[in-house]
């Protein structure tokens, strides 16, 4: 049961399509459609930042972190927007990569 006004309210229930295999083991929802969001602020990611703290800074509500995640669909998971990852370069050297130092979009606060 979804609450009225939930951002998941319009999501279709998950059912196996013909040829997709057996029915799911648990009831769930298909991914919700995310409309394009025009970011009005570009934020340069710094090491150690968190989405909830950015939401508190920009919206005065740390529970709105998902708006920032929705505005940056290139990241599969919200945490990927801020994460530093260790990776091996072509020369075999260990280096950090991720979003630190890159810009992410912060959509306009509603209201």
C-alpha positions in Angstrom: 0.0 0.0 0.0 1.4 3.4 -1.0 0.6 6.6 0.7 -1.4 9.2 -1.2 1.0 11.6 -2.9 4.0 9.1 -2.7 6.4 9.5 -5.6 5.8 5.8 -6.2 2.0 6.3 -6.5 2.0 6.0 -10.3 4.4 3.1 -10.5 3.0 -0.1 -12.1 3.1 -3.3 -10.1 5.8 -5.8 -11.0 4.4 -8.8 -12.9 6.4 -11.2 -15.0 5.9 -10.5 -18.7 5.3 -13.4 -21.1 8.7 -15.1 -21.6 10.2 -13.3 -18.6 10.1 -16.4 -16.4 8.2 -17.3 -13.3 6.1 -14.8 -11.3 8.1 -12.8 -8.7 8.5 -14.3 -5.2 7.4 -11.0 -3.6 5.0 -8.3 -4.7 6.8 -5.2 -5.9 6.8 -2.2 -8.2 8.3 -1.5 -11.6 10.8 1.3 -11.6 9.0 4.6 -11.3 9.3 7.0 -14.2 11.6 9.9 -13.5 10.9 13.0 -15.5 13.8 15.2 -16.7 14.8 17.7 -14.1 16.4 21.0 -14.9 19.1 21.6 -12.4 19.4 25.2 -11.4 22.6 24.8 -9.3 25.7 22.9 -10.1 27.4 21.6 -7.0 31.1 20.4 -7.1 31.4 17.3 -5.0 33.9 17.3 -2.2 35.3 14.3 -0.4 33.1 13.1 2.5 29.9 14.8 1.4 26.6 12.9 1.8 23.3 13.3 -0.1 21.3 13.9 3.1 23.6 16.7 4.2 23.4 18.3 0.7 19.6 18.1 0.9 19.7 19.7 4.3 21.9 22.5 2.9 19.9 23.2 -0.3 16.3 22.3 0.9 16.5 22.5 4.7 15.2 18.9 4.7 17.6 16.0 4.8 14.8 13.6 3.7 14.8 15.1 0.2 18.1 13.5 -0.8 16.2 11.5 -3.5 15.5 14.7 -5.5 19.3 15.2 -6.0 19.6 11.5 -7.0 16.7 11.8 -9.5 18.3 14.9 -11.1 21.5 12.9 -11.8 20.4 9.7 -13.6 23.9 8.8 -14.7 24.4 7.3 -11.2 22.8 3.9 -10.7 22.7 4.4 -6.9 22.4 7.7 -5.0 25.6 7.0 -3.1 27.6 6.8 -6.4 27.2 10.5 -6.7 29.6 11.1 -3.8 31.6 7.9 -3.6 35.3 7.7 -4.0 36.4 4.3 -5.4 39.7 2.7 -5.6 40.6 1.5 -9.1 43.7 0.3 -11.0 44.8 2.6 -13.8 46.1 1.2 -17.1 49.6 1.3 -15.7 48.5 -0.8 -12.7 48.7 2.1 -10.2 46.0 2.5 -7.6 44.0 5.7 -7.9 40.7 7.1 -6.6 37.9 7.7 -9.0 34.3 8.7 -8.6 32.4 11.9 -8.5 34.7 14.0 -6.2 35.6 17.1 -8.1 32.8 16.7 -10.6 29.6 18.7 -10.8 26.2 17.3 -10.0 22.8 19.0 -10.5 20.8 20.3 -7.6 17.2 20.9 -8.7 15.2 23.9 -7.6 13.4 23.6 -4.3 9.7 23.3 -4.7 7.5 25.9 -3.1 
